[in-house]
Amino acid sequence: MSTAPQVAAPRTTAEPDHPAVGVATGLLNSFVPGARFLGTPTRTLLGEGVHGEVPHDERPLPLRVAATLAAARVAGHAAPVVMGAIPFDQDAPAALAVPDVLHTAPPLTADPLVALPADPPSPADASDLTVRQEPAPEEYGASVAAAVERMWKGEFSKVVLARTLRLDAARPFDLPAMLQRLARRDPSGYTFALPTGPDRTLLGASPELLVSRHGTRVVANPLAGSVPRSDDLAEDVRRAAALLESAKDLHEHAVVVNAVQETLAPHCTGLTVPAKPTLVRTATMWHLSTTVTGTLRSPDTTALELGCALHPTPAVCGTPTDTARRVIRESEPFDRGFFTGMVGWGDADGDGEWVVTIRCAEAGPTSLRLYAGAGVVAASEPEAETAETAAKFRTFLGAVGARL
């Protein structure tokens, strides 16, 4: 019996040469307000609809999330995943839900199309913006100076103080376009757009992984100690090298790493903590970075339980934690809300990724509230910390087309 030669069917021009081409960016392109988008170095997620929301009650958050995931499984959801945002104050209501439909793809960095630039902001839209700094730079600098004075008196050793920008527009913001600019500018980071209430969306591009769990492998990547980048290559390299030698920043970083190590140690075996930090760069900042890895002692410990145990680290609050919280309440004339909380995902098996909510803004129909903070230690200078927050604002200002 003869076998006829097999001829491959002709490929259409729309068919990619590689299965990863266009998959992750396709999910990015499909985002609309009300959906849940999360891009991480391991995957791209787009959740549509709401199968079930995590309730706010007296139970610990990980128990409420586990119950919501279990209920989704009983209701016939084959592989439920919770996505959303947790505020800085863990006692405040979270914005977490199991989507009706979850689309998944490889990370954005695996998709060559992510290198294509996003459309720039419209000059007309940017001209309609009004920008208000809250508090004003001089008021923020005064709060930094007051905190430094209290540290020299021995009250505490570090506090993270934040400030905000309020942007108001004459027309609704184009949230999908903002997300495109954030994701394509730093595709190797953690990009998110998540609903937090009626007509409210939390958007951002964070460089900092709080904790992830995949099977028994645990990873945390604390960042602390940073410096703004420069458009001049030689100056940019000089700043990076100086950051690696900065006694102030190395001390600030060590405090955070030690806190992460102490928190994870009871939950992990074989915890590995490098002796020296390395550098992580974003489009606007250099950061000192340490990747902490370990093996989970109990498979029953979820990624979210680890995240709640770690949060807030000294990188977003300070130390001692309770004192730093009090100083934050006394010094910041606004509620942080979801800023310096957690965003991420978790599944019914306990795996997940939870990211520190920085380089972000909360959007309403015609307003944006941007947030940025700086770690204040005894060696801090008010002008330098104010400049650092201004540099951190640039991540989101570039997505809007605005300037300070």
C-alpha positions as CSV (number, residue, x, y, z in Angstrom):
1,M,0.0,0.0,0.0
2,S,1.5,3.3,-1.1
3,T,1.3,6.4,1.0
4,A,0.7,9.7,-0.6
5,P,3.1,12.4,0.3
6,Q,1.8,14.7,3.0
7,V,1.8,18.4,2.0
8,A,1.7,21.0,4.7
9,A,-1.2,23.3,4.6
10,P,-0.2,26.9,3.6
11,R,0.2,29.3,6.5
12,T,-1.8,32.5,6.4
13,T,0.1,35.7,6.8
14,A,-1.7,36.3,10.2
15,E,-0.3,33.1,11.6
16,P,2.8,33.7,13.8
17,D,6.1,32.0,13.2
18,H,6.3,31.1,16.9
19,P,3.4,30.2,19.2
20,A,4.5,32.8,21.8
21,V,4.2,35.7,19.3
22,G,1.2,37.8,20.0
23,V,-0.2,35.7,22.8
24,A,0.7,37.8,25.9
25,T,0.3,41.1,24.1
26,G,-3.0,39.9,22.8
27,L,-4.2,39.7,26.5
28,L,-2.7,43.2,27.1
29,N,-4.6,44.5,24.1
30,S,-7.8,42.9,25.3
31,F,-7.9,44.8,28.6
32,V,-10.9,47.0,29.3
33,P,-11.8,48.8,32.5
34,G,-13.5,46.3,34.9
35,A,-11.3,43.4,33.8
36,R,-8.3,42.2,35.8
37,F,-4.9,42.3,34.2
38,L,-1.6,41.1,35.7
39,G,1.7,40.7,33.9
40,T,4.6,39.1,35.8
41,P,7.9,37.6,34.9
42,T,6.3,34.1,34.9
43,R,2.9,34.7,33.2
44,T,0.3,37.0,31.9
45,L,-3.3,36.9,33.3
46,L,-6.5,38.5,32.1
47,G,-9.6,37.9,34.2
48,E,-13.1,38.7,32.9
49,G,-16.3,38.8,34.9
50,V,-16.8,37.9,38.6
51,H,-17.4,34.3,39.7
52,G,-17.1,35.3,43.4
53,E,-15.8,38.1,45.5
54,V,-13.7,37.6,48.7
55,P,-15.9,39.0,51.6
56,H,-14.8,41.4,54.2
57,D,-15.4,40.0,57.7
58,E,-13.6,39.2,61.0
59,R,-11.7,36.1,59.6
60,P,-8.1,36.4,58.6
61,L,-7.7,37.3,54.9
62,P,-6.0,34.0,53.8
63,L,-9.0,32.0,55.3
64,R,-11.5,34.2,53.5
65,V,-9.6,33.7,50.2
66,A,-9.3,29.9,50.7
67,A,-13.1,29.7,51.4
68,T,-13.9,31.7,48.3
69,L,-11.7,29.4,46.2
70,A,-13.2,26.3,47.7
71,A,-16.7,27.6,47.1
72,A,-15.8,28.2,43.5
73,R,-14.5,24.7,43.1
74,V,-17.7,23.3,44.6
75,A,-19.7,25.4,42.2
76,G,-18.0,23.8,39.3
77,H,-15.1,26.2,38.5
78,A,-12.4,23.8,37.4
79,A,-9.3,25.9,38.3
80,P,-10.3,29.0,40.3
81,V,-7.8,31.8,40.8
82,V,-8.2,34.8,43.0
83,M,-6.9,38.1,41.6
84,G,-6.8,41.6,43.0
85,A,-5.4,44.1,45.5
86,I,-4.9,44.2,49.3
87,P,-4.6,47.6,51.0
88,F,-1.7,48.8,53.1
89,D,-3.9,48.4,56.2
90,Q,-4.7,44.7,56.2
91,D,-7.8,45.4,58.3
92,A,-9.3,47.5,55.5
93,P,-11.4,45.8,52.8
94,A,-9.5,44.1,50.0
95,A,-10.5,44.1,46.4
96,L,-10.1,40.4,45.5
97,A,-12.3,38.2,43.3
98,V,-12.3,34.9,41.3
99,P,-12.9,35.8,37.7
100,D,-15.6,34.0,35.6
101,V,-13.0,33.4,32.9
102,L,-9.3,33.5,33.2
103,H,-7.1,33.8,30.1
104,T,-3.4,32.9,30.6
105,A,-0.3,33.4,28.5
106,P,3.5,33.3,28.9
107,P,5.1,36.4,30.3
108,L,5.2,39.6,28.2
109,T,9.0,39.2,27.9
110,A,8.4,36.0,25.9
111,D,6.3,37.9,23.3
112,P,8.5,39.8,20.8
113,L,5.6,42.1,20.0
114,V,6.0,43.7,23.4
115,A,9.0,45.6,22.0
116,L,6.6,47.6,19.8
117,P,6.1,51.0,21.3
118,A,2.8,52.0,22.7
119,D,1.0,55.0,21.2
120,P,2.2,58.2,23.0
121,P,-0.2,60.3,25.1
122,S,-2.1,62.9,23.1
123,P,-0.7,66.4,23.6
124,A,-4.3,67.6,23.8
125,D,-5.1,65.3,26.6
126,A,-1.9,66.3,28.5
127,S,-2.7,70.0,28.1
128,D,-6.0,69.5,29.8
129,L,-4.5,68.0,33.0
130,T,-4.2,69.9,36.2
131,V,-1.5,68.5,38.7
132,R,-1.6,69.2,42.4
133,Q,1.0,67.9,44.8
134,E,-0.3,66.7,48.2
135,P,1.6,67.5,50.4
136,A,3.6,70.2,48.7
137,P,7.4,69.4,48.3
138,E,8.4,71.8,51.1
139,E,5.8,70.2,53.5
140,Y,7.1,66.7,52.6
141,G,10.7,67.8,53.2
142,A,9.7,69.2,56.6
143,S,8.1,65.8,57.6
144,V,11.3,64.0,56.5
145,A,13.4,66.4,58.6
146,A,11.1,65.9,61.6
147,A,11.4,62.1,61.2
148,V,15.2,62.3,61.0
149,E,15.3,64.4,64.2
150,R,13.2,61.8,66.0
151,M,15.5,59.0,64.8
152,W,18.6,60.8,66.2
153,K,16.7,60.8,69.5
154,G,16.4,57.0,69.3
155,E,12.6,56.8,68.8
156,F,12.8,54.5,65.7
157,S,15.4,53.6,63.0
158,K,13.4,53.9,59.7
159,V,10.1,55.1,58.3
160,V,8.9,55.2,54.8
161,L,7.1,58.5,54.0
162,A,5.0,59.0,50.9
163,R,3.4,61.8,49.0
164,T,0.8,62.0,46.2
165,L,-0.1,63.8,43.0
166,R,-3.7,64.5,42.2
167,L,-4.3,64.7,38.4
168,D,-7.6,66.0,37.1
169,A,-8.7,65.9,33.5
170,A,-11.4,67.5,31.4
171,R,-12.2,64.1,29.8
172,P,-12.1,60.4,30.9
173,F,-8.7,58.9,31.1
174,D,-7.8,56.1,28.6
175,L,-6.9,53.4,31.0
176,P,-6.1,50.7,28.4
177,A,-3.7,53.1,26.7
178,M,-2.0,53.9,30.1
179,L,-1.6,50.1,30.8
180,Q,0.0,49.7,27.3
181,R,2.6,52.3,28.1
182,L,3.4,50.9,31.5
183,A,3.7,47.4,30.3
184,R,5.7,48.1,27.2
185,R,8.1,50.4,29.1
186,D,9.0,47.8,31.8
187,P,7.8,44.4,30.4
188,S,10.0,42.4,32.8
189,G,8.4,43.9,35.9
190,Y,4.9,43.5,37.4
191,T,2.2,45.4,35.6
192,F,-1.3,45.5,36.8
193,A,-4.7,47.0,36.2
194,L,-7.3,45.9,38.8
195,P,-10.7,47.2,39.8
196,T,-10.9,48.5,43.4
197,G,-14.5,49.8,43.5
198,P,-17.2,51.3,41.3
199,D,-15.4,53.3,38.5
200,R,-12.1,52.8,40.3
201,T,-9.0,51.1,38.9
202,L,-5.6,50.5,40.4
203,L,-2.9,50.7,37.8
204,G,0.9,50.4,38.1
205,A,4.2,48.8,37.2
206,S,5.9,47.6,40.3
207,P,9.5,46.2,40.3
208,E,9.2,44.5,43.7
209,L,8.1,40.9,44.3
210,L,6.9,40.5,47.9
211,V,6.7,36.7,47.7
212,S,5.9,33.9,45.3
213,R,5.1,30.2,45.9
214,H,5.2,27.5,43.2
215,G,4.9,24.1,44.8
216,T,7.4,24.1,47.6
217,R,9.7,26.8,46.1
218,V,9.5,30.2,47.8
219,V,11.0,33.4,46.4
220,A,11.1,36.9,47.8
221,N,12.8,39.9,46.2
222,P,13.0,42.8,48.6
223,L,14.1,46.2,47.2
224,A,15.4,49.0,49.3
225,G,17.9,51.7,48.6
226,S,17.5,53.5,45.3
227,V,18.6,56.3,43.1
228,P,17.1,58.0,40.0
229,R,18.4,57.1,36.6
230,S,20.1,59.5,34.2
231,D,19.5,60.0,30.5
232,D,23.3,60.3,30.2
233,L,24.8,56.8,29.9
234,A,28.1,57.7,31.8
235,E,26.2,59.4,34.6
236,D,23.7,56.5,34.8
237,V,26.5,54.0,35.3
238,R,28.2,56.2,37.9
239,R,24.9,56.4,39.9
240,A,24.5,52.6,39.7
241,A,28.1,52.0,40.9
242,A,27.7,54.6,43.7
243,L,24.5,53.0,44.9
244,L,26.3,49.7,45.4
245,E,28.8,51.5,47.6
246,S,26.4,53.8,49.5
247,A,26.6,53.1,53.3
248,K,23.2,54.7,53.8
249,D,21.4,52.6,51.2
250,L,23.2,49.4,52.0
251,H,22.1,49.8,55.6
252,E,18.6,50.5,54.6
253,H,18.6,47.5,52.3
254,A,20.1,45.2,55.0
255,V,17.3,46.1,57.4
256,V,14.7,44.9,54.9
257,V,16.5,41.7,54.0
258,N,16.9,40.8,57.6
259,A,13.2,41.3,58.3
260,V,12.3,39.1,55.3
261,Q,14.7,36.4,56.3
262,E,13.4,36.4,59.9
263,T,9.8,36.2,58.7
264,L,10.3,33.4,56.2
265,A,12.7,31.3,58.3
266,P,10.0,29.5,60.4
267,H,8.1,28.6,57.1
268,C,11.1,27.4,55.1
269,T,14.1,25.1,55.0
270,G,17.3,25.8,53.2
271,L,16.7,29.5,53.1
272,T,19.3,31.2,50.9
273,V,20.1,34.8,51.4
274,P,23.0,36.3,49.3
275,A,25.6,38.2,51.3
276,K,25.5,41.3,49.0
277,P,22.7,42.9,47.0
278,T,22.7,43.3,43.3
279,L,21.1,46.0,41.1
280,V,17.7,46.1,39.5
281,R,16.8,48.8,37.0
282,T,13.5,50.2,35.8
283,A,13.0,52.9,33.2
284,T,13.4,55.5,35.9
285,M,15.2,54.1,38.9
286,W,18.1,51.9,40.1
287,H,17.3,49.7,43.1
288,L,19.4,47.5,45.5
289,S,17.9,44.0,45.2
290,T,18.3,40.7,47.0
291,T,16.6,37.5,45.9
292,V,15.8,35.3,48.9
293,T,14.9,31.6,48.1
294,G,13.8,28.7,50.2
295,T,11.8,25.4,50.4
296,L,8.5,25.4,52.1
297,R,8.3,23.3,55.3
298,S,4.6,22.6,54.9
299,P,2.7,22.4,51.6
300,D,-0.4,23.8,53.5
301,T,1.2,27.2,53.7
302,T,-0.1,29.4,50.9
303,A,1.6,32.2,49.0
304,L,-0.9,34.6,50.5
305,E,-0.2,33.5,54.0
306,L,3.5,34.2,53.4
307,G,2.6,37.6,51.9
308,C,0.4,38.5,54.9
309,A,3.2,37.5,57.3
310,L,5.7,39.6,55.4
311,H,3.5,42.7,54.9
312,P,4.4,45.4,55.6
313,T,8.2,45.0,55.3
314,P,10.5,47.9,56.4
315,A,10.7,48.7,52.6
316,V,7.2,50.2,52.7
317,C,6.6,51.0,56.4
318,G,9.8,51.2,58.5
319,T,11.1,49.7,61.7
320,P,10.0,49.1,64.4
321,T,6.8,48.4,62.5
322,D,4.3,49.7,65.0
323,T,6.2,52.9,65.6
324,A,6.7,53.5,61.9
325,R,2.9,53.0,61.3
326,R,2.2,55.6,63.9
327,V,4.7,58.1,62.3
328,I,3.1,57.5,58.9
329,R,-0.4,58.3,60.3
330,E,1.0,61.4,61.9
331,S,3.0,62.6,58.9
332,E,1.0,61.7,55.8
333,P,-2.1,63.9,55.2
334,F,-3.9,61.2,53.2
335,D,-5.0,57.6,53.4
336,R,-2.6,55.3,51.5
337,G,-5.4,53.0,50.5
338,F,-4.0,50.3,48.2
339,F,-0.6,52.0,47.9
340,T,2.2,49.9,49.5
341,G,-0.3,47.0,49.9
342,M,-0.2,43.9,47.7
343,V,-1.4,42.9,44.3
344,G,-1.3,39.5,42.8
345,W,-2.9,36.1,42.3
346,G,-3.4,32.9,44.2
347,D,-4.9,29.5,43.3
348,A,-6.7,26.8,45.3
349,D,-3.4,24.8,45.6
350,G,-1.7,27.6,47.5
351,D,0.5,28.8,44.7
352,G,0.7,32.5,43.8
353,E,2.6,35.7,43.3
354,W,2.1,38.8,45.5
355,V,3.8,42.1,44.6
356,V,4.4,45.3,46.6
357,T,2.0,47.9,45.3
358,I,4.3,50.7,44.3
359,R,4.7,52.9,41.1
360,C,1.0,53.0,40.9
361,A,-2.1,55.2,40.7
362,E,-5.7,54.8,41.5
363,A,-7.9,56.1,38.7
364,G,-11.5,57.4,38.7
365,P,-13.3,58.6,35.5
366,T,-11.5,61.9,35.3
367,S,-9.0,61.9,38.2
368,L,-5.8,60.0,39.1
369,R,-4.1,59.8,42.4
370,L,-0.4,58.9,42.1
371,Y,1.7,57.7,45.0
372,A,5.5,57.6,45.7
373,G,7.5,57.1,48.9
374,A,11.0,57.1,50.1
375,G,12.8,55.3,53.0
376,V,13.9,57.8,55.6
377,V,16.8,56.8,57.9
378,A,19.0,58.9,60.2
379,A,21.3,59.8,57.3
380,S,18.5,61.0,55.0
381,E,18.4,64.5,53.6
382,P,15.0,66.1,52.9
383,E,16.0,67.4,49.5
384,A,17.3,64.0,48.4
385,E,14.2,62.1,49.6
386,T,11.9,64.7,47.9
387,A,13.8,64.3,44.6
388,E,13.6,60.5,44.9
389,T,9.8,60.6,45.2
390,A,9.7,62.9,42.2
391,A,11.8,60.4,40.2
392,K,9.4,57.6,41.2
393,F,6.4,59.6,40.0
394,R,8.0,59.6,36.5
395,T,7.0,55.9,35.9
396,F,3.3,56.9,35.9
397,L,3.6,60.4,34.7
398,G,5.2,59.1,31.5
399,A,2.1,56.9,30.9
400,V,-0.2,59.9,31.2
401,G,2.0,62.5,29.4
402,A,2.3,64.8,32.3
403,R,5.2,66.4,34.2
404,L,5.7,67.8,37.7
